[in-house]
């Protein structure tokens, strides 16, 4: 059980309001800051985005946020003007529960696209959640569970930051959901990160975007960027009211990036029906964006994913996929390692023990691919999953 270290000045809850059929499954989450917080956000680039994304995007970066409310089972996307009104009401009810005004709330929704929120249940759920707010581990875990859809486990990470003698200890915590419809930018994910450090809103926005670029924007399962992707950061200054600068800010940035990366990897690690978490390192590129494009191409290639599922060391699929990414390189410089085994070097195949490589895939949930392009010094790390029959089953009858 991972240690839970919660920032000061926040309370949490998660309750069942009837969006999910089973009464033991939580479906509404509420996170409240006891004092106004600076807020930042990163959202889906999908033109077809949910009403909550539209509301939050119009409000952050900003100061004065008091609450975030999230629901599962209904994405409130493709729901027109009524969906916008419902999202605004959710945010207002959350802010009111924290003692704030309507515009001091943020909202997140995830689930089925094109269905209207049952606002009678939502209103009751937010009221119930407000009555169960707690600053303890149980409340935090319940909040993480309330936004789960097909996730099999709640996802959270917490950390401490001891920046320097001039500042007290800061704390940072994050929770997220996601298991499928996963693709950069972001994924089908909701995530909230909270800290008791003080940050200027624009600083928080820059730090969050940079952290997302190396974490949540480096995971993919099926290549589908969803309508609901939302990553929020709240900084309430409960540990110190002076906004971070200098070395303390650099320490915070480093820790934020570590936390986001750990959270992000939990999503494909819990991918729907997945039997392998695949880590893809692309090295030796002329530009980092080149490395990202090649990594994503490999990560989303169905033949690569099915080969890993079958523990088949068919390395030609990996090399071939890299060549379709649209990035120019000399194939004679390319080398490939799979789980540490050298399979291809400087454009030529190497002899290897197929049984040993296959066993290394089959006997572990983790598979590691290192592809070196040989055109420069830039690199990137991506995470994906294999493609299983169970994934197909889960996503073929999602609403039926």
Helices and strands as residue ranges (DSSP letters): E 10-15, E 28-43, H 51-57, E 62-71, H 80-97, G 102-104, E 105-109, H 119-131, H 137-146, E 155-161, E 170-177, E 190-195, H 201-213, G 216-218, E 230-235, H 246-269, E 277-285, H 288-299, H 302-309, H 316-322, G 331-333, E 335-338, E 341-345, E 348-349, H 354-362, E 366-372, E 378-385, H 389-396
